[in-house]
Amino acid sequence: MNSFKQALNQLNSSWKNSLLLGALATFFVFLVRYIPWGSAFVMSFGILIFQEVARNLVITASWHPHSQFLRKEWIPYLITSLILLPTSVLMGSALGILESPQTLLATAPMSLGLLILAVYFYLVLSHALRLHSEKNESLAKAIDIVGLASLRHFRLYFTLSFYFGLLILISGMTKGVGLLVTLPLLFYANHFAYVEMSQRGFTAPVRQ
């Protein structure tokens, strides 16, 4: 998987920034769990912001979001965060299953399945949000375009979803320590997968 290899290279070449990004994102994930109301929405919004920060780190090595986001993009981010609510719930449920008193053999397969589904929807919606921002498509149309593209290029999206579902599962088994590396790697792979899809053309048919 080209985007996954590129993410590994980015993690290796900018390991200091990557570990800092991972530490901040991991702290945020654990902190949000203690919010009594709206934690899933805050989680969704925060992860999208970290995705934007990671994109800037790859492209410009800057920690600051670009000015367009600050001026214009907050409403689409809020809308996408609302759409991502079920995904955040899936993620929380998957990690909650791991903490149940049942054996790992009983909980791991179901947890992995939920994580794969959650990562898949995260990739699709975050790509749609970026397509909306860069191509001036309406958010609804961008979601439709990327959703259909994810089916045409199912192997790309599913493979990444499986890899990161497994990595998040392992991170959950290590009390979240693995998220220090898994989260920045996910953000980087998400960015490179979007670039790869843009080069192919989101609306282009799969080459035989």
Buried (B, 14 or more C-beta within 10 A) or exposed (E): BEBBEBBBEBBEEBEEBBBBBBBBBBEBBEEBEEEEEEBBBBBBBBBBBBBBBBBBBBEEEEEEBBEEBEEEBEEBBEBBBEBBBBBBBBBBBBBEBBEEEEEEEEBBEBBBBBBBBBBBBBBBBBBBBBBBBEEEBEBEEBBEBBBEBBEBBEEBBBBBBBBBBBBBBBBBBEEBEBBBBBBBBBBBBBBBBBBBBBEBEBEEEEEE
